[in-house]
Amino acid sequence: MHEAQAFFQQLNRDYLKVHRVKEDLFWATYMGTSTDHAGFARAEQAFKEFISDPQLLSRVKAHLSRLEAAPDAADNRALRHGLEGWQRLFECNIIDNDDARSRLRELIEMEAALFSQRQQYTMFHLNEQGQREEATLGSLSTNLGTNPDEGARKSSHDAFLDLEHWVLEHGFLDIVSKRNQLAQALGFPDYFEYKVRKNEQMSSDQLFAILDEFEARTRNALRTCLARLVQGKGAEALQAHNLVYHMKGDVTRKMDPFFPFAKSVERWIQSFRRLGITFRGATLQLDLLDRKGKHQNGFCHGPVPCYFDEQGRWVPAQVNFTSDGRPAQVGSGVRALNTLFHEGGHAAHFANITQNSPCFSQEFPPTSMAYAETQSMFCDSLLEDADWLKRYAKDLHGEPIPDGLIRAQIEANQPFRTLSERSILVVPYFERELYRMPEKARTPAAVLALARECEHRILGVDISPRPLLVIPHLLNQESAAAYHGYLLAHMAVYQTRAYFLNKFGYLTDNPAIGPLLAEHYWSPGNSVSHDQTLINLTGEGFTPRYLADLCNQSVEEAWAEAQWAMAASAARAYPQTYPDDLDAQIRLVHGSELIADNAPSDALMIQRFEAWTIERFGTAATS
């Protein structure tokens, strides 16, 4: 017992050390504050070697075997629980032969080299003023959705298409081949099959049984929404550079004054606090603004996983998250809030896992991507709720968003909700075939043709507004062949929402929700399956039905629900007491610059962030 306990404690400490080094370098290189890509690759390799060490797995199994004869005492049960967590982690990451280990080392080096080159790649488009400017993935997407000038929108989509060619010409297909070699060295037919089994503990056939059902349930709704768009806007509305704008561009512009970028942090803190969400003393570092050299996509990661140590002391999490906001751009305030709610949902999850080892509270397998994304997507789903909009979406004079604009948003979004969800769905259909392609057939032209075929089959258009090969997840081995997790998560989100709405009648500012999420979804970490967390809270196993039903809902049905929610909210006696704060140390940074922190108070931090944003970006940050 003593020997097993000492081994378990050392395992926890060793993991924290190797994990912290890797995550700190990850943040620095992705934020563009360091160019030590070689150092990050070495740290990544050290981390991979640790979590795939067959000798450590053997020692874990040996200690568990000896513990079978130990008395059924609380200490022994806790130790078994912790070691079983380590066994699951090692088993799903194990690299048990020299060939596979060699492939993995080569793969890490190749990905680091591609990432370094990608940071130096510059894109351009025409902005709102018709000026040619440098662009990021986020600003390209926002321009496509909000710029009234068709030529400017086309310049953004052309930049996407240029990036696709760049990716194919700078080593991505060599990385795909190397990933397949790694998977085959581990006994899998290809990398997609390997990742699905590793991340979601299911076969690709089992995954596509779910995805195919969802595709069939939403196929007619897709046809209807595209036909409606053509009828209202003309056939040119289906062109890639026009599609998003004609779906909701006008509404996004009209809603912009009610989502000032400078107010985004305040509204996030207030809304999460009123949901009863707290962070158990975690340190949160937020880097929210775009700059050259910074990674062009929001993400969340935790350099320090939380857990109770061997003395029963709480080790709070340290979590970083980021976005690429441009406060002067129309739609930036909505984008900022979406990031804060989404990545903040991840942070809340990874700050509230209350197990006895850090192996339960990190984002890598055996933590399911679908499980992790359920937490973040549940939080960002609130931003479309009519009662949330009435309580939080206000202009700088304090005037709430008009009911008519909420209706206009529903009229713009609901018919195309199917297209939005299928824009996630298309990625696994493409990636599965990408990794199944014969090596010699996997040429740049063939891969582009496959991308266009998948987009046409699943989205019903010739080219996606966001072409497949610009999606950054495809370039990193942790997120590659895992994008389906977002769709599985959305299915779980609307199952969760249905449970809460049935139980309480409302979500916005309901302080019972945070504690229930913490108890049933967050606290266990990866010690239980995603399906089991759903059963624990809702009493029902995983089902795609709720999301499919939402996609098939008419505008009239969605607006009737919104009217009911707003009327109920106006009549509701909301709780008078909420948690005083998020129980977190928050740092708002811009690269190496500290903008503000909440050491004095949340209110002062919010004031400093608003003032800094307005000083840096002018009145555009508040309009």
C-alpha positions in Angstrom: 0.0 0.0 0.0 2.7 2.5 1.0 4.8 1.7 -2.2 1.7 2.1 -4.4 0.8 5.4 -2.8 4.4 6.7 -3.2 4.3 5.7 -6.9 0.9 7.3 -7.4 2.1 10.6 -5.9 5.3 10.6 -7.9 3.3 9.9 -11.1 1.1 12.9 -10.4 4.1 15.2 -9.7 6.0 14.0 -12.8 3.0 14.5 -15.0 2.4 18.1 -13.8 6.0 19.0 -14.5 6.2 17.6 -18.1 2.7 18.9 -18.8 3.4 22.4 -17.6 6.6 22.8 -19.6 4.8 21.7 -22.8 1.7 23.9 -22.2 3.7 27.0 -21.3 5.6 26.7 -24.6 2.4 25.9 -26.5 0.9 29.2 -25.2 4.0 31.3 -25.9 4.5 30.0 -29.5 0.8 30.2 -30.4 0.5 33.7 -28.9 3.5 34.8 -30.9 5.5 35.8 -27.8 8.1 33.2 -28.5 9.6 31.7 -31.7 11.0 28.7 -29.8 9.2 26.2 -32.1 12.1 23.7 -31.6 11.7 23.9 -27.9 8.0 23.4 -28.1 8.5 20.3 -30.3 11.0 18.9 -27.7 8.5 19.5 -24.9 5.7 18.0 -26.9 7.8 15.0 -27.6 8.7 14.6 -23.9 5.0 14.8 -23.0 4.0 12.3 -25.6 6.7 9.9 -24.4 5.5 10.2 -20.8 1.8 9.5 -21.6 2.7 6.6 -23.9 5.4 4.9 -21.7 4.7 1.2 -21.6 6.9 0.8 -18.5 4.7 3.2 -16.5 1.6 1.3 -17.6 3.2 -2.0 -16.5 3.9 -0.5 -13.0 0.4 0.9 -12.7 -1.1 -2.5 -13.5 1.3 -4.2 -11.0 0.2 -1.9 -8.2 -3.5 -2.3 -9.1 -3.0 -6.1 -9.0 -1.5 -6.0 -5.5 -4.2 -3.6 -4.3 -6.9 -6.2 -5.1 -6.0 -8.0 -1.9 -6.0 -4.8 0.2 -8.8 -4.1 2.6 -11.8 -2.2 1.3 -10.9 1.0 3.1 -11.5 4.6 1.8 -7.8 5.2 1.3 -7.4 2.1 -0.8 -10.5 2.8 -2.9 -9.2 6.3 -3.6 -5.8 4.9 -4.6 -7.3 2.3 -6.9 -9.5 5.0 -8.4 -6.5 7.2 -9.2 -4.4 4.4 -10.6 -7.2 3.2 -12.7 -7.4 6.7 -14.2 -3.7 6.5 -15.0 -4.2 3.1 -16.6 -6.9 4.5 -18.9 -4.7 7.4 -19.9 -1.7 5.2 -20.7 -3.7 2.6 -22.5 -5.3 5.1 -24.9 -2.0 6.8 -25.6 0.4 3.9 -25.5 3.1 3.7 -28.2 4.3 0.2 -27.7 6.8 -0.3 -30.5 9.9 1.5 -31.8 8.5 2.1 -35.3 5.5 3.9 -34.0 7.6 6.0 -31.6 9.9 7.0 -34.5 6.9 8.0 -36.6 5.5 10.1 -33.8 8.8 12.0 -33.3 8.9 12.7 -37.0 5.3 13.8 -37.0 5.8 16.2 -34.2 8.7 17.8 -35.9 6.8 18.1 -39.2 3.8 19.7 -37.6 6.0 22.2 -35.7 7.7 23.2 -39.0 4.3 23.7 -40.7 3.0 25.7 -37.8 6.1 27.9 -37.9 5.6 28.5 -41.6 1.9 29.1 -41.2 2.6 31.9 -38.7 4.6 33.7 -41.3 1.9 33.4 -44.0 0.1 36.6 -44.6 -3.4 36.9 -46.0 -5.1 40.1 -47.3 -8.6 41.2 -48.1 -10.7 44.4 -48.6 -12.2 45.7 -45.4 -15.4 47.8 -44.8 -13.6 50.9 -46.1 -12.6 49.2 -49.3 -9.0 49.2 -48.2 -6.6 46.2 -48.7 -5.5 45.0 -45.2 -3.9 42.0 -43.6 -6.4 39.5 -42.5 -6.8 36.6 -40.1 -9.1 33.6 -40.3 -11.5 35.4 -38.0 -11.5 38.7 -39.8 -12.0 36.9 -43.1 -15.0 35.0 -41.7 -16.5 38.2 -40.2 -16.0 40.1 -43.5 -17.8 37.4 -45.4 -20.7 37.7 -43.1 -21.1 41.4 -42.7 -19.5 43.4 -45.5 -22.2 44.7 -47.9 -19.7 45.0 -50.8 -19.6 41.8 -52.8 -16.2 42.4 -54.1 -14.8 42.8 -50.6 -16.5 39.6 -49.6 -15.0 37.8 -52.6 -11.6 39.0 -51.6 -12.0 37.3 -48.2 -13.1 34.0 -49.8 -10.3 34.2 -52.4 -7.9 34.5 -49.4 -9.3 31.3 -48.0 -8.8 29.5 -51.3 -5.3 30.8 -51.6 -4.6 29.4 -48.1 -6.0 26.0 -49.1 -3.4 25.8 -51.9 -0.7 27.0 -49.5 -1.5 24.3 -47.0 -1.4 21.6 -49.7 1.9 23.0 -51.0 3.7 23.2 -47.7 3.7 19.7 -46.3 0.2 19.0 -45.1 -0.2 15.9 -47.3 3.2 14.6 -46.1 1.8 15.0 -42.5 -1.3 13.0 -43.5 0.9 10.2 -44.8 3.0 10.3 -41.6 -0.2 10.1 -39.5 -1.3 7.1 -41.4 2.1 5.5 -40.9 1.8 6.1 -37.1 -1.7 4.6 -37.0 -0.7 1.6 -39.0 2.4 1.0 -36.8 -0.1 0.8 -33.9 -2.4 -1.7 -35.7 -5.0 0.6 -37.2 -5.9 0.8 -40.8 -5.6 4.6 -40.9 -5.3 7.7 -38.7 -9.0 8.5 -38.7 -9.9 5.1 -37.3 -7.1 5.4 -34.7 -8.3 8.9 -33.5 -11.9 8.0 -33.3 -11.2 4.9 -31.2 -8.7 6.9 -29.1 -10.8 10.0 -28.5 -14.4 8.7 -28.4 -13.9 5.0 -27.6 -15.9 4.0 -30.6 -15.2 2.7 -34.1 -15.6 4.9 -37.1 -18.6 2.7 -38.2 -20.3 3.4 -34.9 -19.5 7.1 -35.3 -21.0 7.3 -38.8 -24.1 5.4 -37.7 -24.8 8.5 -35.6 -23.6 11.0 -38.3 -25.5 9.3 -41.1 -28.7 9.3 -39.0 -28.3 13.0 -38.4 -27.5 13.6 -42.1 -30.7 11.8 -43.1 -32.8 13.6 -40.5 -31.7 17.0 -41.7 -31.3 16.5 -45.5 -34.8 17.8 -46.4 -34.4 20.8 -44.1 -31.1 21.7 -46.0 -32.9 21.5 -49.4 -35.7 23.7 -48.0 -33.3 26.4 -46.6 -31.3 26.6 -49.8 -34.4 26.8 -52.0 -35.7 29.6 -49.7 -32.5 31.5 -50.0 -32.6 31.3 -53.8 -36.2 32.3 -53.9 -35.5 35.4 -51.8 -32.1 36.4 -52.9 -31.5 34.8 -56.3 -29.2 31.9 -57.4 -26.1 34.0 -56.8 -26.8 33.9 -53.0 -25.5 30.3 -53.0 -22.0 31.5 -54.2 -19.4 30.9 -51.4 -18.6 34.6 -50.9 -22.3 35.5 -50.7 -23.9 32.7 -48.7 -23.2 33.8 -45.1 -23.9 37.4 -45.9 -27.3 36.7 -47.5 -28.2 34.4 -44.6 -27.7 36.9 -41.9 -25.4 39.8 -42.8 -28.0 42.5 -42.6 -29.2 41.3 -39.2 -25.6 41.1 -37.9 -25.0 44.7 -38.8 -28.2 45.8 -37.1 -27.4 43.9 -33.9 -23.8 45.2 -33.7 -24.6 48.3 -31.6 -26.1 46.0 -28.9 -22.8 44.1 -28.6 -20.1 46.6 -28.0 -16.7 44.8 -27.9 -15.5 46.8 -24.8 -18.5 45.5 -22.8 -17.9 41.8 -23.6 -15.8 40.9 -20.5 -18.4 42.5 -18.2 -21.3 40.7 -19.8 -19.5 37.4 -19.7 -18.6 37.7 -16.0 -22.1 38.9 -15.0 -23.9 36.1 -16.9 -21.6 33.3 -15.7 -21.9 34.5 -12.1 -25.7 34.6 -12.3 -25.6 31.0 -13.6 -23.9 30.0 -10.4 -20.7 29.1 -12.3 -17.5 29.5 -10.2 -13.9 28.5 -10.9 -12.7 27.1 -7.5 -9.8 29.6 -7.1 -8.4 29.0 -10.7 -6.1 31.5 -12.4 -7.5 32.5 -15.8 -5.4 34.3 -18.4 -7.3 35.8 -21.4 -5.7 37.0 -24.6 -8.6 38.3 -26.7 -7.3 40.5 -29.4 -5.8 39.9 -32.8 -2.2 40.7 -33.6 0.4 39.6 -36.2 2.0 36.2 -35.4 -0.7 35.1 -33.1 -2.7 31.8 -33.7 -5.8 32.6 -35.7 -8.4 30.6 -33.8 -9.8 30.6 -30.3 -8.8 27.9 -28.0 -8.5 27.0 -24.3 -5.9 25.0 -22.5 -4.8 24.4 -18.9 -1.1 24.5 -18.0 -2.1 23.3 -14.5 -4.8 20.7 -14.2 -6.8 20.9 -10.9 -7.0 18.0 -8.4 -6.9 17.1 -4.7 -3.3 16.2 -3.8 -2.2 13.4 -1.4 -2.8 15.7 1.6 -6.4 16.4 0.5 -5.4 20.0 -0.5 -7.0 21.5 -3.5 -4.7 22.4 -6.4 -6.6 25.0 -8.4 -6.4 25.1 -12.1 -4.5 27.5 -14.3 -6.3 28.0 -17.6 -5.5 30.2 -20.6 -7.9 31.0 -23.4 -7.7 33.2 -26.4 -9.6 34.7 -29.4 -8.6 37.0 -32.3 -10.9 39.9 -31.8 -10.8 43.1 -34.0 -12.8 45.7 -32.1 -13.2 48.0 -35.1 -14.8 45.4 -37.2 -18.6 44.9 -37.4 -19.6 41.7 -35.6 -16.5 41.7 -33.4 -18.6 42.2 -30.2 -20.7 39.1 -30.9 -17.6 37.1 -31.8 -15.9 38.2 -28.5 -18.9 37.1 -26.4 -19.1 33.8 -28.2 -15.4 33.2 -27.4 -15.8 34.2 -23.8 -18.8 32.0 -23.3 -17.3 29.0 -25.3 -13.7 29.1 -24.0 -15.0 30.2 -20.6 -17.2 27.1 -20.6 -14.1 25.0 -21.2 -12.3 26.8 -18.4 -15.2 26.3 -16.0 -15.2 22.6 -16.8 -11.4 22.1 -16.3 -11.4 24.2 -13.1 -14.1 22.1 -11.4 -12.9 18.5 -11.8 -12.6 17.3 -8.2 -10.7 14.0 -8.5 -7.4 12.9 -6.8 -5.1 13.1 -9.8 -4.4 15.5 -12.7 -4.9 12.6 -15.1 -8.7 13.1 -14.8 -8.6 16.9 -15.5 -6.7 17.4 -18.8 -8.1 17.8 -22.3 -6.3 14.9 -23.9 -7.5 11.3 -24.3 -9.1 9.6 -22.5 -11.0 12.9 -22.1 -13.5 12.7 -25.0 -13.6 15.8 -27.3 -17.3 15.5 -27.5 -17.6 15.5 -23.7 -15.3 18.6 -23.4 -17.1 20.5 -26.2 -20.5 19.8 -24.6 -19.5 22.1 -21.7 -18.3 25.0 -23.8 -21.1 24.7 -26.4 -23.8 24.6 -23.7 -22.5 28.0 -22.4 -22.3 29.7 -25.8 -25.8 28.3 -26.8 -27.2 30.9 -24.3 -26.2 33.8 -26.6 -29.1 33.1 -29.0 -31.7 32.7 -26.3 -34.3 35.5 -26.5 -34.5 36.0 -22.8 -30.6 36.3 -22.6 -30.7 38.8 -25.4 -33.3 40.9 -23.6 -31.4 41.0 -20.4 -27.9 41.5 -21.7 -27.8 42.8 -25.3 -27.9 46.6 -24.7 -26.5 49.5 -26.5 -24.2 52.1 -24.9 -27.3 54.0 -23.7 -28.6 51.0 -21.9 -31.4 50.4 -24.3 -32.2 46.7 -24.8 -32.3 45.0 -28.1 -35.8 45.4 -29.7 -38.1 42.4 -30.0 -38.3 43.0 -33.7 -34.6 42.5 -34.1 -34.7 39.3 -32.1 -37.4 38.1 -34.5 -35.2 39.2 -37.5 -32.3 37.1 -36.1 -34.6 34.1 -35.8 -35.8 34.6 -39.3 -32.2 34.8 -40.5 -30.8 31.9 -38.4 -33.5 29.3 -38.0 -33.9 28.4 -41.7 -30.1 27.9 -41.9 -29.5 26.2 -38.6 -29.3 22.9 -40.6 -26.7 24.3 -42.8 -24.7 25.5 -39.8 -24.7 22.1 -38.2 -24.0 20.4 -41.4 -21.0 22.7 -41.8 -19.6 20.7 -38.9 -20.8 17.4 -40.3 -18.9 17.8 -43.6 -15.5 17.8 -41.8 -15.6 14.1 -40.6 -16.9 13.0 -44.0 -14.0 14.7 -45.7 -11.3 13.6 -43.1 -12.4 9.9 -43.2 -12.0 9.8 -47.0 -8.8 11.8 -46.8 -7.1 9.2 -44.7 -8.5 6.3 -46.6 -7.2 7.6 -50.0 -4.4 5.4 -51.5 -1.0 7.1 -50.9 -0.3 7.6 -54.6 -3.8 9.0 -55.3 -3.5 11.6 -52.5 -2.4 14.5 -54.7 -3.2 18.2 -54.1 -5.7 18.2 -57.0 -7.3 15.0 -55.8 -7.7 16.3 -52.2 -9.2 19.6 -53.4 -11.6 17.6 -55.6 -12.5 15.5 -52.5 -13.1 18.6 -50.5 -15.4 20.1 -53.1 -17.3 16.8 -53.5 -17.9 16.6 -49.7 -19.0 20.2 -49.5 -21.5 19.7 -52.4 -22.9 16.5 -51.0 -23.3 17.7 -47.4 -23.8 21.4 -47.8 -25.5 21.5 -51.1 -23.2 24.2 -52.5 -20.2 24.1 -54.9 -17.7 25.5 -52.4 -18.2 26.1 -48.7 -17.9 29.7 -47.4 -15.2 28.2 -45.1 -13.4 25.8 -47.4 -12.4 22.6 -45.7 -8.6 22.9 -45.9 -8.5 26.3 -44.1 -9.9 24.8 -40.9 -6.9 24.9 -38.5 -8.0 21.8 -36.6 -6.9 19.7 -39.5 -3.2 20.8 -39.1 -2.7 19.7 -35.5 -2.6 16.0 -34.5 -4.5 16.7 -31.3 -7.5 18.1 -33.1 -7.2 16.4 -36.5 -9.7 13.7 -37.2 -11.7 14.9 -34.2 -13.9 17.7 -35.5 -17.0 15.4 -35.3 -16.7 16.0 -31.5 -18.3 19.4 -32.0 -21.4 17.9 -33.6 -21.7 15.1 -31.0 -21.3 17.9 -28.4 -24.1 20.0 -30.0 -26.3 16.9 -29.8 -25.6 16.6 -26.1 -26.0 20.4 -25.5 -29.6 20.4 -26.8 -30.3 17.2 -24.8 -29.0 19.1 -21.7 -30.9 22.2 -22.5 -34.2 20.3 -22.9 -33.6 18.7 -19.5 -33.1 22.1 -17.8 -36.0 23.7 -19.6 -38.3 20.9 -18.6 -37.0 21.1 -14.9 -36.8 24.8 -14.4 -38.5 26.5 -17.4 -35.5 28.8 -18.0 -31.8 28.9 -18.4 -30.6 32.6 -18.4 -29.5 33.8 -15.0 -30.6 30.5 -13.3 -28.1 30.0 -10.5 -29.1 26.3 -10.1 -27.4 25.4 -13.4 -23.8 26.0 -12.6 -23.8 23.7 -9.5 -25.7 21.0 -11.4 -23.2 21.1 -14.3 -20.3 21.0 -11.7 -21.8 18.0 -9.9 -22.8 15.8 -12.9 -20.7 16.9 -15.8 -17.5 18.6 -14.5 -16.6 16.9 -11.2 -16.0 13.4 -12.5 -13.6 14.5 -15.3 -12.8 11.6 -17.6 -13.4 9.0 -14.8 -16.8 8.3 -16.5 -17.9 8.3 -20.1 -19.7 11.2 -21.9 -22.8 9.0 -22.1 -22.7 8.4 -18.4 -22.5 12.1 -17.6 -25.7 12.6 -19.6 -27.4 9.8 -17.8 -26.3 11.2 -14.5 -27.9 14.5 -15.1 -30.8 14.0 -17.6 -31.5 10.3 -16.9 -31.2 9.6 -20.6 -28.3 8.3 -22.7 -26.9 10.1 -25.7 -29.3 10.9 -28.5 -29.1 13.1 -31.6 -32.9 13.6 -31.6 -33.0 17.0 -29.8 -30.6 18.7 -32.2 -32.3 17.2 -35.3 -35.7 18.4 -34.0 -34.3 21.9 -33.5 -32.9 21.9 -37.1 -36.3 20.9 -38.4 -38.2 23.6 -36.4 -40.0 26.3 -38.4 -39.3 30.0 -38.0 -42.9 30.4 -36.6 -42.3 27.7 -34.0 -38.9 29.2 -33.0 -40.4 32.7 -32.7 -43.3 31.4 -30.6 -40.8 29.9 -28.2 -38.8 33.1 -28.1 -41.9 35.2 -27.3 -42.8 32.8 -24.5 -39.3 33.0 -23.1 -39.3 36.8 -23.2 -42.7 37.1 -21.5 -41.8 34.6 -18.9 -38.5 36.4 -18.2 -40.3 39.8 -17.8 -42.7 38.2 -15.3 -40.2 36.1 -13.4 -38.9 36.9 -9.9 -35.2 36.2 -10.4 -33.1 35.3 -7.4 -31.9 38.3 -5.5 -28.6 36.7 -4.5 -25.9 35.2 -6.7 -22.3 34.3 -6.1 -20.3 37.4 -5.4 -17.8 36.7 -8.1 -16.4 33.8 -10.2 -13.9 32.7 -7.6 -11.1 33.2 -10.1 -7.9 35.3 -10.5 -8.4 36.8 -13.9 -5.6 38.4 -16.0 -6.5 40.2 -19.3 -3.4 40.3 -21.5 -2.4 41.3 -25.0 0.7 39.2 -25.7 3.2 40.1 -23.0 1.3 43.2 -22.0 -1.0 43.0 -19.0 -4.1 45.1 -19.7 -5.8 44.5 -16.4 -6.5 42.0 -13.6 -9.1 41.6 -10.9 -6.7 41.7 -8.0 -8.4 45.0 -6.8 -11.9 44.0 -8.0 -13.8 42.7 -11.0 -15.3 46.1 -11.5 -12.0 47.9 -11.7 -10.6 45.3 -14.1 -13.6 45.7 -16.3 -13.2 49.5 -16.3 -9.5 49.2 -17.2 -10.3 46.8 -20.0 -12.9 49.1 -21.5 -10.7 52.1 -21.2 -7.7 50.3 -22.8 -9.8 49.0 -25.6 -11.3 52.4 -26.4 -7.9 54.1 -26.2 -6.3 51.5 -28.5 -9.2 51.1 -31.0 -11.3 54.3 -30.6 -15.0 54.6 -30.5 -15.3 51.6 -32.9 -14.7 49.3 -29.9 -18.0 50.5 -28.4 -20.2 50.8 -31.5 
